Amino acid sequence: MITRDMARGMLEQAEAIFEEAIYLSQKQKWNLVVRRCQECVELSLKASLLYVGVEIPKIHDVGPLLKRYKNRFPKDFSIRITELASISRSLRAEREISFYGDEQSGIPPNELYTQDDAHEAIEKAKVVLEACKHLVEDENGE
């Protein structure tokens, strides 16, 4: 099925972005780690939606769509949707700030994030990426 192939391709992109986040962590670019982790989560979850036949919108937080179409997912994935949607929402909130900084206060992004922030973002992205990989790589959908 073409949409499943597209989902796999999108998930491959998400994996590459996750690898970039790990590299950026080694370079202590904490804000960019957070940004790449958000992108990884977004693409991973969009891949999962596409995999089950949901047209993906051009928005950054697809958590509400996961909840809406929960019945299309296998049980082992659907029981994690609340957690995955929460991760999506939390990292979505950091998307612009991690890249542009806090424009109101004039604080650049590299001064807003710490190693702990980056580590937390990596752990969240890893949870989502692994769940979505399990879904997409399981040919039976079970």
Buried (B, 14 or more C-beta within 10 A) or exposed (E): EEBBEBBBEBBBBBBEBBEBBBEBBEEEBBBBBBBBBBBBBBBBBBBBBBBBEBEBEEEBBBBEBBEEBBEBBBEEBBEBBEEBBEBBBBBBEBBBBBEEBEEEEEEEBEEBBEEEBBEBBBEBBBBBBEBBBBBBEEEEEE
